[in-house]
Amino acid sequence: MREISVKLITDVVERLCIEANTHLPGDVKCAIETCRGCEDSGIACGVLDKIIENYNIAEEGCRPICQDTGLACVFVNVGQDVHIEGNLKEAVDEGVRQGYTEGFLRKSCVGDGIE
């Protein structure tokens, strides 16, 4: 049986919150840049240029990409041969809290979502 501490879970969730908000996947960047290359409208080109500029600045400085409001959704799969040492929900919640604080992410919720 594999033992996993809640500290490790908290640390990983924090890192993933920050990474998800500072680095776009390559396929998403490619799609935006492809659209920019095909666009004829000056206004649309300007908007896409700003989006590209924003995600480049975010990635280089490890700062949040321009954010829409939203809610952190965490999906956890735990195998039957895994034992978590501590409270999983509290560890995930703490990881999200730390990720939002350390990653300078905008907090958009004031209470618990539907569980």
Secondary structure, DSSP 8 states (H G I E B T S, - for coil): -EEEEHHHHHHHHHHHHHHHHH---HHHHHHHHHHHHH---HHHHHHHHHHHHHHHHHHHHT---S-------------TTEEEES-HHHHHHHHHHHHHHHTT-----SS----
